[in-house]
Amino acid sequence: MLKKGGYKIKVLNTINFAKSMHYNPFAYLRSEKDILKLVNTIIVNTKGEGQQSGEDFWVKAEKLYYTALIAYIWYEAPEEEQNFAMLIDMIDASEAREDDENFKNAVDLLFDELEEKDPNHFAVRQYKKYKLAAGKTAKSILISCGARLAPFDIKELRDLMEYDDLELDTLGEKKTALFVIISDTDATFNFVVSIMYSQLFNLLCDKADDVYNGRLPVHVRMLLDEFANIGQIPQFEKLIATIRSREISASIILQSKSQLKAIYKDNADTIEGNCDTTLFLGGKEKTTLKELEDVLGKETIDLYNTSDTRGTSQSYGLNYQKTGKALMSQDEIAVMDGGKCIMQLRGVRPFFSDKFDITKHGRYKELSDYDQKNTFDIEDYVKHLQHMKVTMNTEVDDAFDCGEVSGQEKDSPDTTK
């Protein structure tokens, strides 16, 4: 359906890498500021192991080391080597000796060479700060780095992030449907998705400001299902407050509000406050029910009290008053009919409504739910694109070879040496 509608289809699949396109965060680095953002996203969404992993000193030391290596790769490495595989190889090539403070490993020599060429190079400045650590301390830092990036020891993940064909920087310019598939039971690779979303938000905002005078030509709507499983997007509480003016919107879908608070802590209320629409589809989580009861407010009811006293002196009384009652109590909300929902729009009082019956939609017959023949085979699609890419590269190489044979100009080898 989307393909017929003129959309480009993109897929990032962290469950089955064979059904995923390639994603390389290095392809979207534009400045040293982007390097710092990338490092911060890695740190926030991955956890080192051991008692030192959560201590501030070790985290800061890791940041310095990652920043130095990524900056070196981005500035100095050939384009085909600008990826996480090279980062892991450089970490593996690092070695620290407790008994020899003057020992230099292969990475030290690379930075020494770069320092001779440019003493004020950004990568050099970061690396020199990292090298202030003594041999024993540096060894601990390297162990923490290895533990944090252990998922990259899996060859399939390294291959997935070797190069990029998601073309995130074209969203907002062309009609594109990007599907991000993550596991709802295993968070091992969710940090990849967090990095992607962090870069995507920043890319779109920068492009809107720098190229399109503040508004993207094609509206970008993000349907963030299972938002709690994505991981933490740095500065999301600020992004959600500013993206709407740039033709970007986000629908945050959660099982309960407590999931949002577990990830974003005190910023969860800020994120929720910047959402103009809240749709409750049902649930039993107590915090969500309590907050929803408060939002719905109270209704006024008539209360009649009667009293009847019997004895030697019989009396009868009737008392009438108006009082407030929760429009829907927590237990009423918890047992709400599955076909109902509660919608709250900014500036409008909440209302109780029926859920839309998707089978009544005009294009329902185009979905695989209606007919399995409509299923879009992602694996075949990805393989087809990769085949086209290989064919195109081969044709370019063949054309270049033909040009050499036919006598096109090229530098003659120096035979005097």
C-alpha positions in Angstrom: 0.0 0.0 0.0 2.7 2.5 0.9 4.9 1.4 -2.0 2.0 2.0 -4.4 1.5 5.4 -2.7 4.9 6.5 -3.8 6.7 6.0 -0.4 10.3 4.9 -0.1 10.4 2.0 2.3 13.2 1.8 4.9 13.6 -0.9 7.6 15.8 -1.1 10.7 15.3 -4.5 12.3 17.2 -5.3 15.5 15.6 -8.7 15.9 16.5 -10.3 12.6 19.5 -8.5 11.1 18.9 -10.4 7.8 15.7 -8.4 7.4 17.2 -5.1 8.0 18.9 -2.3 6.0 22.2 -1.1 7.1 22.6 1.8 9.6 25.9 3.6 10.2 25.7 6.5 12.7 29.1 7.8 11.4 27.3 8.7 8.2 25.4 11.4 9.9 28.2 13.1 11.8 28.5 16.7 10.6 30.5 18.4 13.4 32.3 17.8 16.7 29.0 18.6 18.4 27.4 15.5 16.7 30.3 13.4 18.0 29.5 14.5 21.6 25.8 13.7 21.1 26.6 10.2 19.7 28.9 9.4 22.6 26.3 10.6 25.2 23.6 8.5 23.6 25.9 5.4 23.7 26.7 6.0 27.4 23.0 6.7 28.4 21.7 3.5 26.7 24.4 1.0 27.5 25.5 -0.1 30.9 29.1 -1.1 31.7 29.6 -4.1 34.0 31.1 -4.3 37.5 31.1 -2.0 40.5 32.9 0.8 38.7 30.4 1.0 35.8 28.1 3.5 37.5 30.7 5.7 39.0 31.0 9.2 37.6 34.8 9.1 37.1 34.8 6.0 35.0 31.9 7.1 32.9 33.6 10.5 32.2 36.9 8.7 31.3 35.0 6.4 28.9 33.4 9.4 27.3 36.8 11.0 26.7 38.1 7.8 25.1 35.1 7.3 22.9 35.1 10.9 21.8 38.8 10.8 20.9 38.6 7.6 18.9 35.4 8.6 17.1 36.8 12.0 16.3 40.0 10.4 14.9 38.0 8.0 12.8 35.7 10.7 11.5 38.5 13.1 10.6 41.3 10.7 9.5 39.9 7.4 8.4 38.8 6.6 4.8 35.0 6.8 4.4 34.7 3.0 4.2 36.3 2.6 7.6 34.2 5.2 9.4 32.0 2.8 11.4 31.7 1.0 14.7 33.8 -1.9 13.5 36.8 0.4 13.3 36.0 1.8 16.7 36.0 -1.7 18.2 39.2 -2.5 16.4 40.9 0.5 17.8 39.8 -0.3 21.3 41.0 -3.9 20.9 44.4 -2.5 19.7 44.7 -0.4 22.8 46.8 -1.8 25.7 47.8 -0.4 29.0 50.6 -1.8 31.2 50.7 -1.2 34.9 54.4 -1.7 35.2 55.4 0.4 32.2 53.9 3.9 32.1 56.0 4.8 29.0 54.6 1.9 26.9 52.9 3.0 23.7 50.4 0.9 21.9 49.4 1.1 18.2 46.6 3.7 19.0 49.1 5.8 21.0 51.3 5.9 17.9 48.5 7.0 15.7 47.6 9.9 18.0 51.3 10.9 18.3 51.5 11.1 14.5 48.3 13.2 14.5 49.6 15.5 17.2 52.8 16.2 15.2 50.6 17.3 12.3 48.0 19.2 14.3 48.7 19.7 18.1 45.3 21.3 18.6 43.3 18.7 16.8 40.0 17.9 18.6 40.7 14.2 18.7 44.2 14.8 20.1 42.9 17.1 22.9 40.4 14.5 24.0 43.0 11.7 23.9 45.6 13.6 25.9 43.0 14.0 28.7 42.3 10.3 28.6 46.1 9.6 28.7 46.4 11.4 32.0 45.2 8.2 33.6 47.9 5.9 35.1 48.5 2.4 33.6 46.2 0.6 36.1 43.5 3.2 35.7 43.7 3.1 31.9 43.4 -0.7 32.0 40.2 -0.4 34.0 38.8 2.2 31.6 39.5 -0.2 28.6 37.8 -3.0 30.4 34.7 -0.8 31.0 34.8 0.2 27.3 35.0 -3.4 26.2 32.1 -4.5 28.5 29.9 -1.6 27.3 30.4 -2.3 23.6 30.3 -6.1 24.0 27.3 -6.4 21.6 29.6 -5.4 18.8 31.6 -8.6 19.2 28.6 -10.1 17.3 29.6 -10.1 13.6 26.0 -9.6 12.4 25.8 -6.3 14.3 29.1 -5.1 13.0 28.0 -5.9 9.5 24.7 -4.2 10.0 26.4 -0.9 11.0 29.3 -1.1 8.5 27.7 1.3 6.1 24.4 3.2 5.7 21.4 2.9 3.4 18.7 4.2 5.6 19.2 7.8 4.3 17.8 9.4 7.4 18.7 12.9 6.2 16.1 12.5 3.3 13.1 12.2 5.7 11.2 15.5 5.6 12.1 15.9 1.9 10.7 12.8 0.3 7.7 10.6 1.2 9.4 7.8 3.2 8.1 5.1 5.6 10.7 4.0 8.1 9.9 0.9 10.0 11.9 0.3 13.2 11.5 -3.3 14.6 12.7 -3.9 18.1 12.3 -6.8 20.6 9.8 -6.3 23.4 11.5 -8.9 25.5 15.2 -8.3 25.0 16.8 -4.9 25.3 20.3 -5.9 24.2 20.3 -4.0 20.9 17.8 -1.3 21.8 20.7 1.2 22.1 21.1 1.1 18.3 17.5 2.3 18.0 18.2 5.0 20.6 21.2 6.3 18.6 19.1 6.3 15.4 16.2 8.3 16.9 18.6 10.7 18.6 20.3 11.4 15.2 17.0 11.5 13.3 15.5 14.2 15.6 18.7 16.3 15.4 19.1 15.8 11.6 15.5 16.9 10.9 15.6 19.9 13.2 18.9 21.1 11.8 17.7 20.6 8.2 14.5 22.5 8.9 16.4 25.4 10.4 19.4 25.5 8.0 17.8 24.6 4.7 14.0 25.1 4.8 13.6 28.3 6.8 12.3 26.5 9.9 9.7 24.0 8.4 10.3 20.8 6.5 8.6 20.5 3.1 7.2 17.0 4.0 5.6 16.5 7.4 7.3 13.8 9.5 5.1 11.8 11.9 6.7 9.4 14.3 4.5 6.6 15.6 6.7 5.5 18.6 5.1 2.2 19.6 6.6 0.5 22.7 8.3 3.8 23.4 9.6 2.5 26.7 11.6 -0.2 24.9 13.4 2.2 22.7 15.7 3.4 25.5 16.4 7.0 26.4 16.7 9.7 23.7 18.9 12.4 25.1 17.2 15.8 25.6 13.9 14.3 24.4 12.0 16.5 26.8 13.3 19.5 25.0 12.9 18.1 21.5 9.2 17.2 22.0 8.6 20.8 23.0 10.1 22.3 19.8 9.7 19.8 16.9 6.1 20.7 16.1 7.0 24.1 14.6 9.4 22.2 12.2 6.7 20.0 10.7 7.6 17.1 13.0 5.2 15.3 15.3 5.5 12.3 17.6 2.9 9.8 19.0 4.3 8.2 22.2 2.7 4.8 22.8 3.1 3.2 26.2 1.6 0.4 28.3 1.5 2.8 31.3 2.7 6.2 32.4 5.1 4.6 34.9 7.1 3.2 32.0 7.9 6.8 30.9 8.9 7.8 34.5 11.1 4.8 34.8 13.2 6.0 31.8 13.0 9.8 31.9 12.5 10.3 35.7 11.5 13.9 36.5 11.4 14.8 32.8 8.4 12.4 32.2 5.9 15.1 33.3 7.5 17.6 30.9 7.2 15.2 28.0 3.6 14.4 28.8 2.8 18.1 29.2 4.0 18.8 25.7 1.6 16.3 24.2 -1.6 18.0 23.0 -3.5 14.7 22.9 -3.8 11.9 25.4 -5.7 8.7 24.4 -6.3 6.0 27.0 -7.2 2.6 25.5 -7.5 0.8 28.8 -5.2 -0.6 31.5 -4.9 -1.4 35.2 -1.7 0.4 36.3 -2.6 2.3 39.5 -0.6 5.4 38.8 -2.2 5.8 35.4 -5.7 5.2 36.8 -5.2 7.7 39.6 -3.9 10.4 37.3 -6.7 9.8 34.8 -9.4 10.0 37.5 -8.0 13.4 38.6 -7.9 14.6 35.0 -11.6 13.6 34.4 -12.6 15.7 37.4 -15.9 15.5 39.3 -19.5 15.6 38.6 -22.2 17.1 40.8 -24.8 14.7 42.2 -27.9 15.0 44.4 -27.5 13.3 47.7 -30.5 12.3 49.9 -30.0 11.1 53.4 -32.9 9.7 55.4 -33.1 8.8 59.0 -35.7 6.9 60.9 -35.5 6.6 64.7 -37.8 4.2 66.4 -38.4 3.9 70.1 -40.5 5.6 72.8 -40.1 8.7 70.7 -40.2 8.0 67.0 -38.6 10.5 64.6 -38.0 10.7 60.8 -35.7 13.0 58.9 -34.8 13.8 55.3 -31.6 15.6 54.3 -30.8 16.8 50.8 -27.6 18.2 49.5 -25.4 18.5 46.4 -22.0 17.0 46.4 -19.1 16.1 44.1 -18.3 12.7 42.8 -15.5 11.5 40.5 -16.7 11.4 37.0 -15.2 7.9 36.7 -13.6 6.2 39.7 -10.4 4.2 39.4 -12.2 0.9 39.5 -14.7 2.1 36.8 -11.8 3.1 34.5 -10.0 -0.2 35.2 -13.0 -2.2 34.0 -13.8 0.0 31.0 -15.2 -1.8 28.0 -12.5 -2.9 25.6 -14.3 -1.2 22.7 -14.2 2.2 24.5 -11.5 4.8 25.0 -11.0 8.2 26.7 -9.6 11.0 24.7 -8.3 14.3 26.0 -7.4 17.2 23.6 -5.8 20.5 24.6 -8.5 23.0 25.3 -11.3 20.4 25.3 -12.7 18.5 28.2 -12.0 14.7 28.1 -14.6 12.6 26.3 -15.7 9.0 26.4 -15.7 7.4 22.9 -15.9 4.2 20.8 -12.7 2.9 19.4 -12.6 3.1 15.6 -13.3 -0.2 13.9 -10.4 -0.6 11.5 -12.4 -3.0 9.3 -14.6 0.1 8.4 -11.6 2.0 7.0 -11.8 2.6 3.2 -8.4 1.0 2.6 -8.7 -2.0 5.0 -8.8 -4.4 2.1 -5.2 -3.4 1.2 -3.9 -4.7 4.6 -2.5 -8.2 5.2 -5.1 -8.5 8.0 -7.7 -8.7 5.3 -5.7 -10.8 2.8 -2.3 -12.4 3.3 -1.5 -11.7 -0.3 -1.1 -8.1 0.7 1.9 -9.0 3.0 5.0 -7.0 2.2 8.0 -9.3 2.3 10.7 -7.2 4.0 13.5 -9.8 3.5 13.0 -10.1 -0.2 12.8 -6.3 -0.5 16.0 -5.8 1.4 17.8 -8.5 -0.7 16.5 -6.9 -3.9 17.9 -3.5 -2.9 21.2 -5.0 -1.9 21.4 -6.8 -5.3 20.6 -3.6 -7.1 23.3 -1.8 -5.2 25.9 -4.5 -6.0 24.8 -4.4 -9.7 25.1 -0.6 -9.8 28.6 -0.7 -8.3 29.7 -3.4 -10.7 28.4 -1.3 -13.7 30.3 1.7 -12.4 33.5 -0.3 -12.0 33.0 -1.8 -15.5 32.5 1.6 -17.0 35.7 2.9 -15.3 37.7 -0.1 -16.6 36.4 0.5 -20.1 37.5 4.1 -19.8 41.0 3.0 -19.0 41.2 0.6 -21.8 39.9 3.1 -24.4 42.7 5.5 -23.6 41.1 8.0 -21.3 43.5 10.3 -19.6 45.1 9.2 -16.4 48.3 9.7 -14.6 51.2 7.8 -16.0 53.2 5.7 -13.6 56.6 7.1 -12.7 59.2 4.7 -14.3 62.2 6.8 -13.3 62.3 5.4 -9.8 
